[in-house]
Amino acid sequence: MAVKIRLQRHGKKNFAFFHIVVADSHAPRDGRFIEQLGSYNPNTNPATIVLNSERALAWLKVGAQPSLVCRRILSYEGVLLRNHLDGGVAKGALTQEQADAKWNEWKAQRDAKIDSKKSSLVKEAAEKKRAAKAEEVKVNEARAEAIAKKAAQLAEKEAEAAAEATEEAAEAAAEPAAEAETPAEA
């Protein structure tokens, strides 16, 4: 029986996530599996990987072959490096302490790289938010200016209309007084 470490698709259309499973190579993609090792969600940034590294390493040691994507995931998580270092210890090329030191150094570098990516994503998001806020302030100021201009024009028109109305009222008041004076003189 050929055993493979591969992905099993779950989720919905255009929003898939995967279970990392050990399965017979003849079994269907989403069918029967021997053991579930973890999950992989490519929809997040960075991708979320939950993996039982010890079990994955045990399956690699007994001959399970990872698929291409699973090989990359196992490499990203350091399982393949751990397998390589354990092979070196078994052959006597290095001691267990040296292997553990190399593993810990690699793990520290990887964690630093992941943390820097996460912090850069947070900074980018904050910068985008600041830029959007500044753009919104500009738009709001432009709208406020336009409203102020309209209000000023309206106030001018109302002042002109009021001035015309007072002039007309003054003329209208002057006309009856003039008419009243003319008959009194006659």
Sequence and secondary structure as in RCSB ss.txt:
>XXXX:A:sequence
MAVKIRLQRHGKKNFAFFHIVVADSHAPRDGRFIEQLGSYNPNTNPATIVLNSERALAWLKVGAQPSLVCRRILS
YEGVLLRNHLDGGVAKGALTQEQADAKWNEWKAQRDAKIDSKKSSLVKEAAEKKRAAKAEEVKVNEARAEAIAKK
AAQLAEKEAEAAAEATEEAAEAAAEPAAEAETPAEA
>XXXX:A:secstr
  EEEEEEEEEETTEEEEEEEEEETTS TTS  SEEEEEEETTSSS EEEE HHHHHHHHHTT EE HHHHHHHH
HHTHHHHHHHHHHHHHTSS HHHHHHHHHHHHHHHHHHHHHHHHHHHHHHHHHHHHHHHHHHHHHHHHHHHHHHH
HHHHHHHHHHHHHHHHHHHHHHHHHHHHHHHHHHH 
